[in-house]
Amino acid sequence: MKIDRRSLLRFSLTWPATLPLWSGTLLQGAEFKDDRREETLTKACPAPTDSIADAIVIKHEDVFFVARPDGSVPLRSSHGMGLYYHDCRYVNGYEIELAGRKPAHLSASSTQGAIGVFALTNPRIELMDGDVLEEEKLGITWRRLIDNETPALRDRLHIQNFTLQTLEFPVTLTIQSAFEDLFAVREQSPGRLGTLHPPSWKGHQLCFSYDGKDEILRTVTVYFDPPPNKRQGTTAEFVVRLSPHGQQRIDVTLVIGESKDRVVAGRTMPDPEDFNRLGRGLERETELWMTHVTKVVTNGSALDHIMERSFRGLLVLRTHLGKDTYFSAGVPWFVTLFGRDSLITAWEMLAYHPRIAEQTLRLLAKYQGTKEDQWRDAQPGKILHELRVGEMANLNAIPHTPFYATVDATPLFLMLVAEHAAWTGSLSLFDELRASIERALSWMDTYGDRHGEAYITYTTRSNGKLINQGWKDSGDAIVNADGEVVLPPLALAEVQGYGYAAKLGIAGLFKRAGDRDRADRLIREARRLRERFNRDFWMENEDCYALALQRDGRQAAVISSNAGQGLWTGIVEQDRAERLIRRLMAEDMFNGWGVRTLSSKARAYNPIGYHLGTVWPHDNSIIAAGFRRYGQDVDALRIFHGLFDAAYHFQEHQLPELFCGFGRTEYEVPVGYPVACHPQAWASGALPFLLTTLLGLTPEGFEKRLRIRRPMLPNFLDRLELRRLHVGGAVVDLAFRRGMEGVDVEVVKLQGVLDIQVDNESHERN
């Protein structure tokens, strides 16, 4: 079946959407008793909310705003848009009308990250003198920016008359606030727990306030410049009078307040000049970020634009906790520190901005588990899954303070320590985090092993409800061949690969630090794990590894993308790699845009199921890296081209968290998943990571060497440059050119000492 782009877009935006609740909890009731640990569930079926596929996101640090393409936030409920801060939605409705009619949307952009620009025009409206103004006679620019320092949302509405007559008409702005905890927005909690006060006007200021049960007074104070002519409820009305080709400005500032002593701090009217000053500051910050990221130059090709959009998406997700920087997982649902997501994104960006990996590791080490806590699923040495700071977290009504229900963050933590050292050529971070590394290794060998075969496994402790703790962590993600959900304890295929790579990588650092016995022991453990994995997980008749082993040791015998991640870590035996890659690129797995999470032949397959047949960019970037590791370069290039082409069909050419698994031959464009986060961290890092994979960059920082293995260029490029690439203390500019016998590499500029070696022979990196 073929479908045109317009029909497909309409299908995507009107689809009954479901919000993935893969890592959160559902609290039964608003009273928090000592038995709350038995009331925390993970829902196998997502909760309903409207699509955010076309939403425009602006964010700066902890403040972010999600709006429709026309700049508005619907006044009705059941959507995830609005103004957020510290896991609370401060504003859940914000609409503009011209003479009682909503303006028409022309365009929207958020390329500056913390700045959004919305272009609107008028519909057919009745003027105050009774005349009618035909549509498209006004130009309306709604420019808004995030002020994280105040914190506030600052809006500037600029209305311009393009006619030769004087126009007078009312403009109304309606704002509403309910102060919902993020878990209430996601329909995982009972809603407000404290006291919501009626909105009020204090002079020309519109005031909202909420006394949280956590003893924090939360407020939104709305300032208008000029003052409104009329006020009714939470609506401010302005009488706009425009001379021929005249224009008028309306400034609106929504100031967020949090007070533990329940006293609202007095504030002065925002200075209009602050708007331009803050805007310039945010633009400079974006420019500074881009100068610190390794630059990809292809002389104006589409790849330049795609890479820039990826890096700008990561700038939006860049967040600070204390002095350290990390990538939040995604907007709007996961603007917080996530173990798995933050680690993988930092890995994807090692070639472009290695400093964030270092800071992410420090942060996660700081919150590493120190004791057993069933409520939070914590154990000594375990790396966190998710950290929350809202009302529900403050009340200890949810376990996310932090929550540790992840089986893979701990080995990924160790993998990133080793890979960061390979890029920097330094043991300093390893030495600094030595105690955390030892605790993480201990966790893998003790708490992680519940299967009896030294596999890293997980089980649920939550009232008998299944909680999946790998990256496919929705309740119905891990299935048997008959389509039924697999019962824990579970050993996931990709997690065994993480454990294997973690032990090998850390062994190398122990060896460099002079502890050869510790290194040799870890290497032996890794090799034994590889042998067992290839014995127990391999499905000979399917040319693939099982998705998981379940409680009785039986295989979850379905074809899934999890096996492909094993190629990335090197746990796959060489003689099986080619068979596995061929299986993953078969039509039931590779849909033309990427590798599906689950085979279309599986009984549980659902192309719009969150983990049951969709395509995830980060998953594909990891799989492609595995293809390259085992010498299957052509298929890695196919994945790159599929995701690159897909990116051009999404908003601002930015890959979302995931998209649907419908085949490329069936539809002309990738089908968006309605409530996918965008920007989303590891999706934004997917194409940058894929590019370094194609270029064959293999850091050997301790040897002050960069090995470039079998460099490749996308089919549409003959030349590419990397500028300001950091390896082992050196900074290098490299040029890749397509030659008669492959891709040639030239050192354009070098600061420091670095040996560049180009290796065109196939070689498995173990």
Order of alpha helices (4+ residues) and beta strands (2+ residues): alpha-beta-beta-beta-beta-beta-beta-beta-beta-beta-beta-beta-beta-beta-beta-beta-beta-beta-alpha-beta-beta-beta-beta-beta-beta-alpha-beta-alpha-beta-beta-alpha-alpha-alpha-alpha-alpha-alpha-beta-alpha-alpha-beta-beta-beta-beta-alpha-alpha-alpha-alpha-alpha-alpha-beta-beta-beta-beta-beta-beta
